[in-house]
Amino acid sequence: MLKKILRENIAKTMSVDQVVHGFLRRQEHRVRKDLKDVIGELVLHVTGKYGDIPKGEILEGVSTVLDGMGVRADLTALEAIYINTATEMIAGAGLGEFVFDKVDNQALNAIRKNFFWLGDNHSAAVRERLYDIVESAFKGDVPREKLAEILLNEFGTALTQETRYFKDVADHIISQGQNLARVRQGQKHGVKNYRVKAVMDKRTSKIYRSMNGRIISAAHLETQCDKIQAATNIDEKKAAAGWRNEPFLNKSDKLPANFGLPPYHFRCRTILQPVWLREREANYDGETVRVRNGGQRLKKGEIFRHQDKTGVERVVTQTTFRHSPASDLRVTSLKDTKSALNSINRIAPHKDGKRTVATSQNDFLLIFEGDRLITLYKPDRPIKKAFGATIKENTQEVVKWHSENFISGLIKGLTGTFATADTSM
């Protein structure tokens, strides 16, 4: 007990990443030890009695051994992860100091429940798997020395896989818990919107590419958090926080009720950032335009950030306009660029599987990679043909947007599935 208290106090002085890393390592070590202990007991039980008593009686003993097995998470430093995450978020947003209160206690208890459910469900699954391994090994006439080898090989594989799975789920719970902490702090300080911030690299999945930069209302996220915390079992919790692999290309206000709070699948590296949306001036090449964004400081080469019609805060850079000899010959104003972002009426995955293609009411073809506008131009052929030739064929992601300006004839002849959007502002 003293060791756990000391570890908890030390954790509160460490960075969030350090605490999370240590927490997950402890889960891995604890589960591996628990499983190794029960596997060792099973091997001794089975091989010691094999050939001396009927197999059915041995299997009854196996069930008895497994009934006493339980895999539990080590929740030391869980509170530190929550507090450090909340403190970091509040400090970064300039919201003052973190004060732990009833809201945080309720959120933390919900996270603890997730770990208890993980232990129960994982223990049941492992018990079934280990029993099946023994039962399968009994098929046929296997010598005692061969049986031990079979069991050790199969149990070794199970040990590796089940340990990894437990750690992955623990990581998922922690990621969700951290974003839950961020939303609850924002709720206490009147935050109205959040930006989804994903890590963009070759490992980034389709769903995170489409969600990166997306602005989601605090009301939507708070409602989802309420449902997650109100869950009384693992099934209700899963129903309140859906997973998704395919890109989400609809408007942010069309997000499903159970979707928006990261993580969206295993091994998530995505966080929510509080933002305060308002209009700001952007200047480039002698032109000034007013744009709407959350106020993030521009990086080198960035011209402006602007929330487009789908709800994503797009990043426009100098290379958006100057990235090739052909682009150097085009003249696209900031005003036209903003207008295109404001009037997106079709959007679909690019045929390369990583980027996104859109068209606008002012007849621009736009290419995005995550939240970044890679290029935009007016094609030298009809816009619908240019769009159809660029999007991924047989796209399964169908985004239904309603628009008074929608003309059904525009979609004829396209080779893929795309979305249509209301272009009013």
C-alpha positions in Angstrom: 0.0 0.0 0.0 2.8 2.4 0.9 4.5 1.7 -2.4 1.4 2.5 -4.3 0.9 5.8 -2.4 4.5 6.8 -3.1 4.1 5.9 -6.8 0.9 7.9 -7.0 2.6 11.0 -5.5 5.6 10.7 -7.7 3.4 10.3 -10.8 1.8 13.7 -10.1 5.2 15.4 -10.6 5.8 13.7 -14.0 4.7 14.6 -17.5 1.5 13.1 -18.8 3.4 11.0 -21.4 5.7 9.6 -18.7 2.9 8.6 -16.4 0.9 7.0 -19.2 4.0 5.1 -20.4 4.7 3.8 -16.9 1.0 2.9 -16.3 0.8 0.8 -19.5 4.0 -1.0 -18.7 2.6 -2.0 -15.4 -0.5 -3.3 -17.0 1.6 -5.4 -19.3 3.8 -6.8 -16.6 0.9 -7.5 -14.2 -1.2 -9.3 -16.8 1.7 -11.3 -18.0 2.6 -12.4 -14.5 -1.1 -13.3 -13.7 -1.3 -15.4 -16.9 2.0 -17.1 -16.4 1.0 -18.1 -12.9 -2.2 -19.7 -14.1 -0.6 -21.3 -17.1 2.1 -22.9 -14.9 -0.6 -24.3 -12.6 -2.5 -25.7 -15.6 0.6 -27.4 -17.1 1.4 -29.0 -13.7 -2.2 -30.1 -13.2 -2.6 -31.6 -16.7 0.7 -33.3 -17.2 0.9 -34.6 -13.7 -2.4 -36.4 -14.0 -2.4 -37.2 -17.7 -2.6 -41.0 -18.3 -3.4 -41.7 -14.7 -7.0 -40.6 -14.6 -9.7 -40.0 -17.3 -9.4 -37.0 -19.4 -12.8 -35.8 -18.4 -11.8 -35.6 -14.8 -8.6 -33.7 -15.7 -10.8 -31.2 -17.6 -13.0 -30.8 -14.5 -9.8 -29.9 -12.6 -8.8 -27.4 -15.4 -12.2 -25.7 -15.0 -11.6 -25.4 -11.2 -8.2 -23.9 -11.7 -9.5 -21.4 -14.3 -12.5 -20.4 -12.1 -10.1 -19.0 -9.6 -8.3 -16.9 -12.3 -8.8 -13.2 -12.5 -6.9 -10.6 -14.5 -7.0 -7.1 -12.9 -5.5 -3.8 -13.9 -3.1 -2.0 -11.6 -4.8 1.4 -11.2 -1.9 3.1 -9.4 -1.3 6.5 -11.0 -4.7 6.5 -12.8 -5.7 9.6 -10.9 -2.4 11.2 -11.7 -3.0 10.7 -15.4 -6.4 12.4 -15.1 -5.1 15.3 -13.0 -2.0 15.9 -15.1 -4.0 15.8 -18.3 -6.5 18.2 -17.0 -3.8 20.5 -15.6 -1.9 20.5 -18.9 -5.1 21.3 -20.9 -6.1 24.2 -18.6 -2.6 25.7 -18.6 -2.3 25.4 -22.4 -5.6 27.1 -22.9 -4.9 29.8 -20.4 -8.0 28.9 -18.3 -6.4 29.3 -14.8 -5.6 26.5 -12.3 -7.0 23.0 -12.1 -9.3 22.3 -9.1 -10.4 18.7 -8.5 -14.1 18.6 -7.7 -17.3 16.5 -8.0 -17.2 16.6 -11.8 -13.7 15.1 -11.9 -14.5 12.5 -9.3 -17.4 11.2 -11.3 -15.4 11.1 -14.5 -12.5 9.3 -12.8 -14.9 6.7 -11.3 -16.3 6.1 -14.9 -12.7 5.4 -16.1 -12.1 3.0 -13.2 -15.3 1.2 -14.1 -14.0 0.6 -17.6 -10.9 -1.1 -16.2 -13.0 -3.3 -13.9 -15.1 -4.3 -16.9 -11.9 -5.0 -18.9 -10.7 -7.3 -16.2 -13.9 -9.2 -16.0 -14.4 -9.6 -19.8 -10.7 -10.4 -20.4 -10.6 -13.0 -17.7 -13.7 -14.7 -19.1 -12.2 -14.8 -22.6 -8.9 -16.1 -21.4 -10.5 -18.8 -19.3 -12.3 -20.0 -22.4 -9.3 -19.9 -24.6 -7.0 -21.8 -22.1 -9.7 -24.4 -21.6 -10.0 -24.9 -25.3 -6.3 -25.3 -25.6 -6.2 -28.2 -23.1 -9.3 -29.8 -24.6 -7.9 -29.6 -28.1 -4.6 -31.1 -26.9 -6.5 -34.1 -25.5 -7.7 -35.1 -28.9 -6.0 -38.2 -30.1 -3.4 -40.4 -28.3 -0.7 -37.9 -27.3 2.3 -39.1 -25.1 2.7 -37.2 -21.8 6.0 -35.7 -22.9 4.5 -34.5 -26.1 1.5 -33.1 -24.4 3.7 -30.8 -22.3 5.4 -29.5 -25.4 2.0 -28.8 -27.1 0.6 -27.0 -24.1 3.6 -24.8 -23.6 3.7 -23.8 -27.3 0.0 -23.0 -27.3 0.0 -21.3 -24.0 3.0 -19.3 -25.0 1.2 -17.9 -28.0 -1.9 -17.2 -25.9 0.2 -15.4 -23.3 1.8 -13.1 -25.9 -1.5 -12.3 -27.7 -3.7 -11.8 -24.6 -1.1 -9.6 -22.9 -0.8 -7.4 -25.9 -4.6 -7.2 -26.2 -5.0 -6.2 -22.6 -2.4 -3.5 -23.0 -4.1 -2.2 -26.1 -7.5 -2.0 -24.4 -5.9 -0.3 -21.4 -4.3 2.2 -23.7 -7.7 2.8 -25.4 -9.3 3.4 -22.0 -6.6 5.8 -20.9 -6.9 7.7 -24.2 -10.6 8.0 -23.9 -10.2 9.0 -20.2 -7.8 11.8 -21.1 -10.1 13.3 -23.6 -13.0 12.9 -21.1 -10.8 14.9 -18.7 -10.3 17.6 -21.3 -14.0 18.0 -22.1 -14.9 18.1 -18.4 -12.4 20.9 -17.8 -13.7 22.8 -20.8 -17.2 22.4 -19.5 -16.2 24.0 -16.2 -14.7 26.9 -18.0 -17.3 27.6 -20.6 -15.5 26.1 -23.7 -17.9 26.0 -26.7 -15.9 24.2 -29.3 -13.0 21.7 -29.7 -10.6 21.0 -32.5 -9.6 17.4 -33.2 -5.8 17.1 -33.4 -4.4 13.9 -34.9 -0.8 13.0 -35.5 -0.3 13.1 -39.3 2.2 10.6 -40.6 2.3 7.4 -42.7 0.6 5.5 -39.8 -2.4 7.8 -39.6 -5.6 5.9 -40.5 -8.4 7.2 -42.9 -10.7 8.1 -40.1 -8.1 10.3 -38.3 -7.1 12.0 -41.6 -10.7 13.0 -42.1 -11.2 14.1 -38.5 -7.9 16.1 -38.1 -8.8 19.8 -37.8 -12.5 19.1 -37.4 -14.3 21.5 -35.1 -16.9 19.7 -32.8 -19.3 21.6 -30.5 -18.8 21.2 -26.8 -22.5 20.4 -26.5 -22.1 17.3 -28.7 -19.0 16.0 -26.8 -20.5 16.7 -23.4 -23.6 14.7 -24.2 -21.5 11.8 -25.4 -19.4 12.0 -22.2 -22.6 11.9 -20.1 -23.6 8.7 -21.8 -20.2 7.1 -21.4 -20.2 7.9 -17.7 -23.8 6.7 -17.3 -23.0 3.3 -18.7 -23.7 0.4 -16.3 -21.9 -2.3 -18.3 -19.4 -2.7 -21.0 -22.0 -3.1 -23.8 -23.6 0.3 -22.8 -20.2 1.9 -22.8 -19.3 0.5 -26.2 -22.7 1.8 -27.5 -21.9 5.3 -26.2 -18.5 5.4 -27.9 -18.5 3.9 -31.4 -15.5 2.9 -33.4 -14.9 3.9 -37.0 -12.3 3.1 -39.6 -13.6 4.7 -42.8 -13.4 8.5 -43.2 -16.1 10.8 -41.9 -16.8 13.4 -44.6 -20.1 14.8 -43.5 -20.7 18.1 -41.6 -19.6 18.2 -38.0 -23.2 18.8 -36.9 -24.1 15.5 -38.5 -21.8 13.4 -36.3 -23.6 10.4 -34.8 -24.5 10.8 -31.1 -22.0 8.1 -30.1 -19.1 9.5 -32.2 -16.8 12.5 -31.8 -14.8 11.9 -28.6 -11.5 10.2 -29.5 -10.3 7.5 -29.6 -12.0 6.1 -32.7 -10.1 2.8 -32.7 -7.0 1.1 -31.1 -3.7 2.9 -30.8 -5.1 6.4 -30.9 -2.8 9.4 -30.8 -5.5 12.0 -31.1 -6.5 14.7 -28.6 -9.2 17.4 -28.3 -8.1 21.1 -28.1 -10.4 23.8 -26.9 -10.9 26.6 -29.4 -12.6 30.0 -29.5 -14.0 30.6 -33.0 -14.0 34.1 -34.3 -13.2 36.1 -37.4 -9.6 37.2 -38.0 -7.8 39.0 -40.9 -5.4 37.1 -43.2 -2.9 38.8 -45.5 -1.0 37.4 -48.5 0.5 39.0 -51.6 -1.2 42.3 -51.0 -4.7 40.9 -50.4 -6.6 40.8 -47.1 -9.5 38.5 -46.3 -11.4 37.8 -43.1 -11.4 34.1 -42.1 -13.0 32.1 -39.2 -10.8 29.9 -37.0 -9.9 28.9 -33.5 -7.0 31.2 -33.1 -4.1 28.8 -33.4 -0.8 30.5 -34.1 0.2 30.2 -37.8 3.3 28.2 -38.6 6.0 29.1 -41.1 4.5 29.1 -44.6 0.9 29.1 -43.5 -1.3 31.9 -44.8 -4.5 31.3 -42.9 -6.8 28.8 -41.2 -10.5 28.7 -42.0 -13.4 26.6 -40.9 -14.9 25.2 -44.1 -18.5 24.1 -44.9 -17.9 20.6 -43.5 -16.7 22.0 -40.1 -13.0 21.3 -40.6 -10.5 24.1 -39.9 -8.5 24.0 -43.2 -4.9 25.2 -43.4 -4.0 27.2 -46.5 -0.2 27.6 -47.1 2.0 29.3 -49.7 2.5 25.9 -51.3 -1.3 25.6 -51.8 -0.8 28.2 -54.6 2.9 27.6 -55.5 3.8 23.9 -55.6 4.4 23.2 -59.3 5.1 25.0 -62.6 1.4 24.7 -63.5 0.3 26.2 -60.1 2.7 29.1 -60.7 0.7 30.1 -63.8 -2.6 30.2 -61.9 -3.9 33.2 -60.1 -6.2 32.3 -57.3 -7.2 35.0 -54.8 -7.7 34.5 -51.1 -11.3 35.6 -51.6 -12.0 32.8 -54.1 -10.2 30.3 -51.9 -12.4 31.2 -48.9 -15.5 31.2 -51.1 -14.6 27.7 -52.3 -14.1 26.4 -48.7 -17.4 28.0 -47.7 -19.4 26.4 -50.6 -18.2 22.7 -50.7 -21.0 20.7 -52.4 -19.3 17.4 -53.0 -16.6 15.5 -51.2 -15.2 12.0 -51.5 -11.9 10.1 -50.8 -9.2 10.6 -53.4 -8.3 7.5 -55.4 -4.9 7.4 -53.7 -6.7 6.5 -50.4 -5.0 9.2 -48.4 -6.3 12.5 -49.6 -9.8 13.9 -50.0 -11.4 15.6 -53.1 -14.1 18.2 -53.1 -15.8 20.6 -55.4 -17.3 24.0 -54.6 -20.2 26.1 -55.8 -17.7 28.4 -57.5 -16.4 25.5 -59.6 -13.1 24.8 -57.9 -11.7 21.3 -57.4 -10.0 21.1 -54.0 -7.5 18.5 -52.8 -7.1 18.0 -49.1 -4.7 15.9 -47.0 -6.1 15.8 -43.5 -6.8 19.5 -42.6 -4.4 20.9 -45.2 -5.6 22.3 -48.5 -3.0 20.9 -50.9 -4.3 22.7 -54.0 -7.4 24.1 -55.7 -8.0 25.0 -59.3 -10.7 25.2 -61.9 -10.4 22.2 -64.2 -10.2 22.6 -68.0 -13.1 20.1 -68.3 -16.5 20.0 -66.7 -16.2 19.9 -62.9 -18.2 16.8 -62.5 -15.9 14.8 -64.9 -12.8 16.1 -63.2 -14.2 15.1 -59.8 -15.3 11.7 -61.0 -11.8 11.0 -62.5 -10.1 11.9 -59.2 -12.2 10.2 -56.6 -11.8 6.6 -55.4 -14.0 4.2 -57.4 -16.7 2.3 -55.7 -16.3 4.4 -52.6 -18.4 2.9 -49.7 -18.5 6.1 -47.6 -21.8 7.7 -48.5 -22.4 11.1 -46.9 -25.9 12.4 -47.4 -26.2 16.2 -47.2 -29.3 18.1 -48.0 -29.1 21.1 -50.3 -31.7 23.3 -52.0 -29.2 23.9 -54.7 -28.6 20.2 -55.3 -29.2 19.3 -58.9 -29.6 15.6 -59.4 -28.3 15.7 -63.0 -24.8 16.7 -61.7 -24.2 13.2 -60.3 -24.9 11.3 -63.5 -21.9 9.7 -65.1 -19.6 9.9 -62.0 -17.6 6.7 -61.3 -17.7 6.9 -57.5 -19.9 7.8 -54.6 -19.7 11.3 -53.2 -21.4 13.7 -50.9 -23.5 16.8 -51.6 -23.7 19.7 -49.2 -25.8 22.7 -48.5 -23.8 25.6 -49.8 -25.7 28.4 -48.0 -23.7 30.2 -45.3 
